[in-house]
Amino acid sequence: MLWDMDGTLVDTEPYWIATEYAMAEKYGGTWSEQHALNLVGNALLESGDYIRVHMGIDRTPQQIVDELLDGVVARVEEHVPWRPGARELLTDLVVNEVPCALVTMSWQRFVAPILAQLPTDTFASVVTGDRVELGKPHPEPYLTAAAELGLAGEDCLAIEDSNTGATSAVAAGCTVLCVPNHVPILEGERRVFADTLVGLDTAALARLVTS
C-alpha cells in the first residue's frame, strides 16, 4: 500500500497556503488561491520556481522552499491535521500485515514530525521529495517505494488526492484509490474513486479494487 501524504494522510494544504500568503506579504508579492492550488502534488523546487515567477518575489526557488518548510513545520509541530479515516485505515492495514510506504513530495524535515505521531513500524519505506531526482507526476517516487517494499508497481495500490499524484502512481503501474480533496482528479485507467477514507478497512479496499 503506497500512501501520498499531503491532502491524503494529513490535510496540510491550508498550512502551505497560509505560509505562501505570508511570504507574499513579507516580500511585497501577489498571490491567489488558484496559484496555491496549482501547486498541489508538485515537487517542492518546481513549486518554488512557480512561486518565484507568479508571486513576483526576488528569492531563489531554494530560498522559497526553505522558508515554506520553516512555516509549515512550525504549524505541524503544533497540530497534525489527520484526514478523516486515514489513521484508522492505516492502523488496520498494519494489523493485517499489509506493507505500507509513504510517497510524498514534501521533504524529510517536514515529514519527520508527522511520522513521530505514528508507531515507528507504520511505514516500511518513506520516499520524500528530496530523495528522488524526478518528482510527481513522474513515476520515480512510486517506483522507488514499490521497489523498497520488494514489489512491482503493478502489485501495489496507491492512495492519492491530486491528479499529479494519481498520474505518477498510474505511470508506475499502480492502481490508484483517488480521494479528491482540494483539487479534482480526472477519470482514467486504473483509477477508482471514493469520497472519503472513513469506514474503509483492508477488506473494503480489496473489494473496491476488484469490483
C-alpha positions as CSV (number, residue, x, y, z in Angstrom):
1,M,0.0,0.0,0.0
2,L,1.5,3.3,-1.1
3,W,0.3,6.4,0.7
4,D,0.5,10.0,-0.5
5,M,0.8,12.4,2.5
6,D,-0.3,16.0,1.9
7,G,-4.1,16.0,1.4
8,T,-4.4,12.2,1.7
9,L,-3.0,11.2,5.1
10,V,-2.9,14.7,6.5
11,D,-4.6,17.9,5.3
12,T,-1.7,20.2,5.4
13,E,-2.5,22.1,2.3
14,P,-4.0,25.0,4.4
15,Y,-0.7,25.2,6.2
16,W,1.2,25.6,2.9
17,I,-1.3,28.1,1.5
18,A,-1.2,30.2,4.7
19,T,2.7,30.2,4.6
20,E,2.6,31.2,0.9
21,Y,0.3,34.2,1.6
22,A,2.6,35.2,4.5
23,M,5.6,35.1,2.2
24,A,3.8,37.2,-0.4
25,E,3.0,39.8,2.2
26,K,6.6,39.8,3.6
27,Y,8.2,40.3,0.2
28,G,5.6,42.5,-1.5
29,G,4.4,39.8,-3.9
30,T,1.0,38.9,-5.1
31,W,-0.7,35.5,-4.7
32,S,-4.1,33.8,-5.2
33,E,-6.0,30.7,-4.1
34,Q,-5.8,29.4,-7.7
35,H,-2.0,29.8,-7.8
36,A,-1.8,27.9,-4.5
37,L,-4.0,25.1,-5.8
38,N,-1.9,24.8,-8.9
39,L,1.0,23.6,-6.7
40,V,-0.9,20.7,-5.1
41,G,1.1,17.5,-5.5
42,N,4.1,19.1,-7.2
43,A,7.8,18.7,-6.4
44,L,8.9,21.4,-4.0
45,L,11.6,23.0,-6.1
46,E,9.2,23.2,-9.0
47,S,6.7,24.9,-6.7
48,G,9.5,27.2,-5.5
49,D,10.2,28.3,-9.1
50,Y,6.4,28.7,-9.7
51,I,6.1,30.9,-6.7
52,R,9.2,33.0,-7.7
53,V,7.6,33.7,-11.1
54,H,4.0,34.1,-10.2
55,M,4.4,35.7,-6.8
56,G,7.0,38.0,-8.3
57,I,9.5,38.0,-5.5
58,D,13.3,38.3,-5.5
59,R,14.0,34.9,-3.9
60,T,15.5,31.7,-5.4
61,P,13.5,28.5,-5.6
62,Q,15.7,27.0,-2.8
63,Q,15.2,30.0,-0.6
64,I,11.5,29.9,-1.1
65,V,11.3,26.2,-0.3
66,D,13.4,26.6,2.8
67,E,11.1,29.4,4.1
68,L,8.0,27.5,3.2
69,L,9.2,24.5,5.1
70,D,10.0,26.7,8.1
71,G,6.4,27.8,8.2
72,V,4.7,24.5,7.7
73,V,7.0,22.6,10.0
74,A,6.2,25.1,12.8
75,R,2.5,24.6,12.2
76,V,2.5,20.8,12.0
77,E,4.6,20.6,15.2
78,E,1.7,22.4,16.9
79,H,-1.0,20.2,15.4
80,V,-1.1,17.4,12.8
81,P,-4.4,17.6,10.9
82,W,-5.2,14.0,10.0
83,R,-7.6,13.3,7.2
84,P,-10.8,11.7,8.3
85,G,-10.5,7.9,8.4
86,A,-6.8,7.9,7.4
87,R,-5.2,6.8,10.7
88,E,-7.9,4.2,11.2
89,L,-7.3,2.7,7.8
90,L,-3.5,2.8,8.2
91,T,-3.8,1.1,11.6
92,D,-6.0,-1.7,10.1
93,L,-3.5,-2.2,7.2
94,V,-0.6,-2.6,9.7
95,V,-2.6,-5.0,11.9
96,N,-3.3,-7.1,8.8
97,E,0.4,-7.0,7.9
98,V,-0.1,-5.1,4.6
99,P,3.3,-3.5,3.9
100,C,2.9,0.3,3.6
101,A,5.1,3.0,2.1
102,L,4.8,6.8,2.3
103,V,5.3,8.6,-1.0
104,T,5.4,12.4,-0.7
105,M,6.9,15.3,-2.5
106,S,7.4,17.0,0.9
107,W,11.0,16.9,2.3
108,Q,12.2,14.8,5.2
109,R,12.3,17.6,7.7
110,F,8.5,18.3,7.2
111,V,7.6,14.6,7.2
112,A,9.5,13.8,10.4
113,P,7.2,15.5,12.9
114,I,4.2,13.8,11.2
115,L,5.8,10.3,11.4
116,A,6.7,11.0,15.0
117,Q,2.9,10.8,15.7
118,L,2.7,7.2,14.3
119,P,4.2,3.9,15.5
120,T,7.7,3.5,14.3
121,D,6.9,0.4,12.2
122,T,4.0,2.0,10.4
123,F,5.8,2.6,7.1
124,A,8.4,0.1,5.8
125,S,9.6,2.8,3.3
126,V,9.4,6.6,3.2
127,V,10.1,8.2,-0.1
128,T,10.3,12.0,0.2
129,G,10.8,14.7,-2.5
130,D,14.4,15.2,-1.5
131,R,15.2,11.5,-2.1
132,V,14.2,11.3,-5.7
133,E,15.6,13.0,-8.8
134,L,12.2,13.4,-10.6
135,G,9.1,14.2,-8.6
136,K,5.4,13.5,-9.3
137,P,3.9,13.3,-11.9
138,H,7.0,11.3,-13.0
139,P,6.7,7.6,-11.8
140,E,10.1,7.6,-10.0
141,P,8.6,8.2,-6.5
142,Y,6.2,5.4,-6.7
143,L,8.6,3.0,-8.5
144,T,11.1,3.7,-5.7
145,A,8.6,3.0,-2.9
146,A,7.3,-0.2,-4.6
147,A,10.9,-1.5,-5.1
148,E,11.7,-0.8,-1.4
149,L,8.7,-3.0,-0.5
150,G,10.1,-5.7,-2.8
151,L,7.1,-5.3,-5.1
152,A,6.4,-4.2,-8.7
153,G,4.2,-1.1,-9.2
154,E,1.5,-3.4,-10.7
155,D,1.3,-5.2,-7.3
156,C,0.5,-2.0,-5.3
157,L,-2.5,0.1,-4.5
158,A,-1.8,3.9,-4.1
159,I,-4.0,6.4,-2.4
160,E,-3.9,9.9,-3.8
161,D,-5.8,13.2,-3.6
162,S,-4.4,15.0,-6.7
163,N,-4.3,14.4,-10.4
164,T,-0.5,15.0,-10.3
165,G,-0.1,12.2,-7.8
166,A,-2.5,9.9,-9.5
167,T,-0.7,10.3,-12.8
168,S,2.6,9.4,-11.1
169,A,1.2,6.3,-9.5
170,V,-0.5,5.1,-12.7
171,A,2.7,5.6,-14.6
172,A,4.4,3.4,-12.1
173,G,1.8,0.7,-12.8
174,C,-0.2,1.1,-9.6
175,T,-3.9,1.0,-9.2
176,V,-4.9,4.3,-7.5
177,L,-7.7,4.9,-5.0
178,C,-8.5,8.6,-5.7
179,V,-9.9,10.6,-2.8
180,P,-10.2,14.1,-4.1
181,N,-9.7,16.9,-1.5
182,H,-8.6,20.4,-2.6
183,V,-8.3,19.7,-6.4
184,P,-10.2,17.5,-8.9
185,I,-8.8,14.2,-10.2
186,L,-9.5,13.1,-13.7
187,E,-11.1,9.8,-14.5
188,G,-8.8,7.3,-16.1
189,E,-7.4,3.8,-16.4
190,R,-6.6,2.1,-13.1
191,R,-8.2,4.9,-11.1
192,V,-11.0,4.1,-8.6
193,F,-12.8,6.8,-6.6
194,A,-14.0,7.2,-3.1
195,D,-15.4,10.3,-1.4
196,T,-13.7,9.6,1.9
197,L,-11.5,7.1,3.7
198,V,-13.9,6.9,6.6
199,G,-15.2,3.4,7.1
200,L,-12.6,1.8,4.8
201,D,-10.5,-1.1,6.1
202,T,-8.2,-3.7,4.4
203,A,-11.1,-5.9,3.3
204,A,-13.1,-2.9,1.9
205,L,-10.0,-1.8,-0.1
206,A,-9.7,-5.2,-1.6
207,R,-13.4,-5.1,-2.6
208,L,-13.1,-1.6,-4.1
209,V,-10.1,-2.6,-6.3
210,T,-11.6,-5.8,-7.6
211,S,-15.2,-4.6,-8.1
